[in-house]
Amino acid sequence: LCLLGFGNVNRTLVRLLQEKTSELQEREIGWRITGIASRSLGWIAHAEGLDHSALLEGKVSVGSTSAPPQNVREWLRAAQADVLFEATSLSVRDGQPAIDHIRAALESGAHAITANKGPIVHAYAELSALADSKGARFLFESTVMDGAPIFSMFRDSLPAVHLRGFRGILNSTTNVILSGMEDGLSFDESLKKAQEVGVAETDPTHDIEGWDAAVKVAALVTVLMEEKIALDAIQREGIRELSGEAVRAARSSGNPYKLVCRAQRDENGIHASVRPEQVPLSDPLAWITGTSNIVCFETDMFPGLAITEINPGLDATAYGMLADFIRTVSN
Amino acid sequence: LCLLGFGNVNRTLVRLLQEKTSELQEREIGWRITGIASRSLGWIAHAEGLDHSALLEGKVSVGSTSAPPQNVREWLRAAQADVLFEATSLSVRDGQPAIDHIRAALESGAHAITANKGPIVHAYAELSALADSKGARFLFESTVMDGAPIFSMFRDSLPAVHLRGFRGILNSTTNVILSGMEDGLSFDESLKKAQEVGVAETDPTHDIEGWDAAVKVAALVTVLMEEKIALDAIQREGIRELSGEAVRAARSSGNPYKLVCRAQRDENGIHASVRPEQVPLSDPLAWITGTSNIVCFETDMFPGLAITEINPGLDATAYGMLADFIRTVSN
């Protein structure tokens, strides 16, 4: 296994691999980590296996590699990678450098598993075709709803179903901020509080202006509705213009504001949007607070099939990658 | 394909098979119906294939079978069954005759797909082991939540996840009756209305006293928590004792009554119940009205993962059997 990026997601993944080792053995799945790379660590490869407990303690012993790898291809080769776990930071605009990492892994015959939405939005068709041609798999369950089984449910559990559209709440940061505003805070106060508890990033633009939600909409449309959609084709409006008063008045009136993601297919194609909408209390979206997420699918067989992730834990995103790994090597 | 029972579910299944024929062909799945049986039709087998369009119009032409089959085994043999779709009426107490039908199919090497909860509750271990020993599959997605992908999600999309417990609303009839009572009807009036629209049966005891919900709880516990549980071990209380006034007062106070299904694992084993409970409006269960269903799972990786089926259509149960069929022959 090769880990690219060694932040929260891949660290948690290593811990889950350790915790679930006996269950993996029952499935006849063995593993060792032979490569790890990040901006601060550089490209570290050791085909006999790195000490994963030491890795989690921040101790990386490289062994006696004579010529350390200089780029992703050399690294994958030196590590004899079977599976790449790609968890570098997202570039919304072009999906790089994650696309190059995944392409390199697939070309080498390794499976590629990513928590990074960029490659789905910008290179899904190319990377899927490349994976097929190499007999490898390209999986990405953790890109939407923290590893809750959205993509795998449609692929494995809903055969021959047609998705007509969906509605949902897919960005936690804005939902936490809106919840804080309902509890009496101003937008700025609620944002600051969300930053203090680690939900909002230092530069929260990506979430607040609806980019993160739009990228998730694009990923769902691309994969589940099988239509490529440009980010610019998604109507996008963030929550910055909402005042605390407006948010509280909306909740009191029984029609709270939510940052609602939508996509719908009609005879002219797919229409998609991300914007604050007031939803009635009878709508399940109205009750999704804090870091919870929901998506309601409209399909030809089920007029409304909703998946809700309530108070996701820290493990959920890494679990999605672990589940992709199990799927990949079980088939 | 052999259809046992030819009521709504298997009739709709035949229509779906027709509608989805081209998609099945894309998956290299061909089909023909070689056997059909019900109390009124008897055992009809025709290995070259029956005319399914005629079947839907109620015209069953048997061909020139010299000696018609006299029982399920003769019927499966004469029909050269590859897959049995079992959709006879449920016997809660012993799961018969469905268990015998499924056993006969599996012993003959055919796959068995059922919409009938009895065999899960009374013979899951035996039938699963039999299927394994024959290289056949025993699938039952349609037994809980009308074919929404519950069992397949855990089996295929949530590998290595441990289910600690669940809560849900799994019986539509009682939920429709409670919704009617909230709208001003008495229990008897609401029951009568539910019978008029075809949601409640002429003898509604099975639903109203919580048996249907308890059987579904038992099925979920047996399969997903991997513990056999007797129906009598599930605390069970129906909705017959609730007055319209009590139901309306509970809704007005913001804590509506729902017939809540629960199961939870602790150090002493699994505790399960079906009973009317008042749930707060912040609970997603509070907003499940009419024929909608919900189940919230607590797992080691997801503290709360909920599946909601909103206003299920008539096709959902038959779709669950179709999806089981596709899974069965795709693997």
Interface residues (C-beta under 8 A of the other chain):
Chain A: K20 E23 L24 R27 G147 A148 P149 S152 M153 D156 S157 L158 P159 A160 V161 L281 S282 P284 W287 T289 S292 C296 M301 F302 P303 G304 L305 A306 I307 T308 E309 I310 N311 P312 G313 D315 A316 Y319 L322 A323 I326 R327 S330
Chain B: K20 E23 L24 R27 G147 A148 P149 S152 M153 D156 S157 L158 P159 A160 V161 L281 S282 P284 W287 T289 S292 C296 M301 F302 P303 G304 L305 A306 I307 T308 E309 I310 N311 P312 G313 D315 A316 Y319 L322 A323 I326 R327 S330
